[in-house]
Amino acid sequence: MPTNSGAALRARGPQVLEEALRAFDKLKAEYTKLQGEQNQLHSAALFGEAGKGDRDAEVEAKFEQVGKQLAELEGRIERAAAAIDHIGGQRSCTVSRLFWYTDLEQAKAASAQSGDPILSLRMLGKLTDEYSCANSRFFRTALYANKDLSEFLRNNFVLHWQSVRSVPRVTIDFGDGRKLERTLTGNSAHYVLASDGTPLDVLPGVYSPLAFQQWAWNVRDFYSNYEIAVASELANLLRAYHVNQKDELLQRWDFDIQRLGGQQEELAFVRVNHAL
């Protein structure tokens, strides 16, 4: 359970996450340095300084000492990673390095202050849980862990997630005392919101990092004009944006369909027109 001090740290926002990540990186660098030293000592302990296999009590003692230091560092790194997950509001936050609000009003306030739109993930379960819905686990490993996408999101959006409901779980009983519990696939959606909470666009389901970033960039580019427009123009701006997005999508569909040729082209047209 999060401590009061942990909750207080999280309440201070993204700056605290940056500080915690810098401290974490120092621990990891120290660990890597000690590992290199341990490897050198291991060779010396096995083969001797001259490569003749002569035992050296001083080398062996130093090797044991470094091993204890590494074990102590592993514990510190593990505790630091857990604290960072709590501060950032996301499991595996040491990889994504993203700060997520879980209170929409706080996200709206941060958006109004920064001038960035809100990227709001609606999901089953919680982003902090190991077994949240399958889509969100994909996001953690394939999207938020992508270095380029992570940096783009960090610099252009205020991030927020909300659990719509608990994630469905299934338990398999093997009949011999063993049980396997897993979550079922659940849908999810990324919304982009203005600082007042107005929905601007939504991307349901899963996408590649590149496709996701292209979509997010388009909405972010639109928002730069939306946020400075007068109130009476906002609805028309949003309508025009979606009409343009629809037209571009249909053009891409048309280009792809034409490459199919013949019967497949006709089938695709029928399915697209039916969907529209």
N, C-alpha and C positions, 0 to 999 in steps of 0.2 A: 504494500500500500504506500502511496506517496506520502512523504512527511510534510508537516506544515512548512518547513524551510524549503522543501522542494516545490511546493505550491507557490510560495512567495517568489522563488527564483523564476518560475514559469511566468508569473504575473508581470515580470519586468520586461517580457517580450524578446524579440529576436536578438537584441544585443547580448543578453545573457547566454544565449545559445552560442554565439560567436566566441565569447570568452571561454565557455566550457570546451568548445571544439579546439581552441588553441592549446588549452591545457592537455587535452586528450592527445593531440598531435605530438606534444613534447614527450608524453609518456611512451607513445609508440616509437618515436625516434630513439629514445633511451633504450627501449626494448631491443630494437634492431641493432643498435651499437653493441649492446651486451651479448646478443646472439652471435655477432661476428667475433667478439672476443672469446666466447665460449667455444666456437668452432676451431679457432686457432689453438686454444688450450687443449681441446680434445685431441687434435693431431699430435701435439707435443706430448700429451700423456700416453698416447698409444705407441708412438714411434720414437719418442725422445727428440731432444733438440737437434741432435746430429743424424737423426733418422735411423738409429741403431736399435731402437726399442728399449733404451735404458730408462728405468723408472726414475722419476723425479718427484720426491715427496712434496716439494714446494709447488710444483706445477699442478699436481693432483689436488692439493689443498685449495689452490686458487680456483681450479675448475669446479670444485664442490661449492665454493663460496659464490661464484658467479651463478651457478645453478640455483642456489637459494635466492639470490637477488632476482633472477628471472621469474621464479615462482611467485615471489612477493609482488613483482610488477604485473604479472598476469592477473592477480587478484585486483590490483588497483585499476587496471585497464577494464576489467569486466565490470567493476562497480561504476567506473566513470561512464562506460557505455550505457549502462542501465539508467543512470542519472540523466544523460543526454537524451535518451529516448523519451523520458518523462518531460524534460524541459521543452523539447521540440514537438512533442505530441504525435510522435510517429515511431513505430518499431523500425530498427535499423537506421536510426537518424544519423549515426556516425558516417554512414555512406551517403545518404541523400543530402544531409546538412541543411534541411529545410525546416522552417518553423511554421507550425500549423496552429491556427486559432480553432478552438472548439466552441466558442461563444460568438455568434454572428454579430451581435452588437459591438463587441470588441473589434472584430474584423472590419466592420463598417467604419468605426472610428479611426482605425489604422489606415484604411483606404483613403478616407477624407484627408488625413494628415499627409500621407505620402503622395497622393495623386495617382496611385496605381489601382487598377480594378481588382476585384476579388475573384479568385479561382476557388470555387466551392465544390468539394467532392461530397456527393450524397451516396451512401453505401450501406450495406448490411454489416453489422458488427462494428468494431472499432479499429481504427488504423493503428492503434497501439497494441492490438492483440495479435499473437502469432497466427491464430486461425480465424482471421476475419474472412469476409467472402473471397471467393477465388479471384474475382476481378481486382480487388484491392491488393491481394498478394502479388498479382501480376504487376500492378502499378509500382509497388515497392521495389520489385526486382528488375523490371524492364524499363520503367519510365523514370521514377524519382531517383533511381540509382545511376541513371545515365548522366555523366558529368556535364555535357553541353546543355542538356535539357534542364538539369537541376540548377545550373547557373542562370539560365534564362528565366526560369520561374522565380528564383530568388530575387532577381533584379527587376522584374516587371510585374509581379503580382503580389497581392496579399493573400495568403493561403488559408483556407478554412475547410474543415470537414465536419460532417454531421452524420450520425448513425440514424438511419430511418427506422430500423428495428433490429432485433437480434438475428444473427446469421443462423440459418437452418443447419442442424447437425444430424448425422446418421451414425449409428453405432453398429458394428459388426461383431457378433458374439461367436467365437470359434468353438465354443462348447467345451473347452478344456481349461477354462479360467482366463484365457486371453481375450481381450476386447480391443477393437480398433475403432477409434472415434475420428471422424473427419467432417469437415463442413461441405455442404452442397454448393454448387455454383449459384451465385447470386448476382443480379444485375447491379449496375452502378452508373453514375453519370457525373460528368464535370460540368458545372455551370460557371459562366462568367457573369458577375454581378457588378453593377455600378456601386458607388460608395453609399448610396441610399438603399441598396438592396434590390434595385430593379434588375430583373434578369435580362441579359443582353444576348446570350447564346448558350447552347448546351451541346455537349458531345457525349452521347451514351455509349456504353460498351468499351471495348479495348482497341487500342491502335498502337502502331509502331511509334517509337520516340520521334522519328522525323515527321510522320503524319500528324502526331499530336502537337508538336512544336509549330508546324505550319498553321494548324488551326488556331492555336493560342496566339501566334503572332498576328494573324489576320484580325482577330478580335481586339487584341491590344492596340493595333494600329487604328482600328475604328474608334476605340475608346478615346484616343488622343483628340479626336474631333468632337466626340460626344460630350466629353466633360466640360468643354469650353463653350458649347452651344447654349443659346437661351432656352428657357423651359418650353416655350411654345414650339420649338423646332425639334425637340427630342423624339417625339413619336414618329414624325416623318423621317428623321434621320435613321431611326431603327428599322422602319419599314423598308426604306430604300436599301439599307445594308443587306437585309435578308433577301430582297428581290434580286440584288446583284449576286449574292452567294448562290441562290437557286439557279440563276442563269449560268454562272460559271460551272456549277456542278453538272448541269445538263449538257453543256458543251463538252466537258470531259467525258461524260457518259457517251455522247454521240461519237466522239473520236475513238473511244475504246470499242464501241459496238461495231463501227465501220471496219475495224481491223479483224472482226470475227468472220465476216463474209457470209453471204447466202442465207441458208436456213437458220443458222445460229443468230444472225443479225435480226431476222424477223422475230424470232422467239424472244430475244432480249427487249426489243421495242414493245412487244405485247406486255411483257412483265413490268417494264418501267411505266408505260402508260396506265396500266391497271393500278399500280402503286400510287401514281399521281392522282 
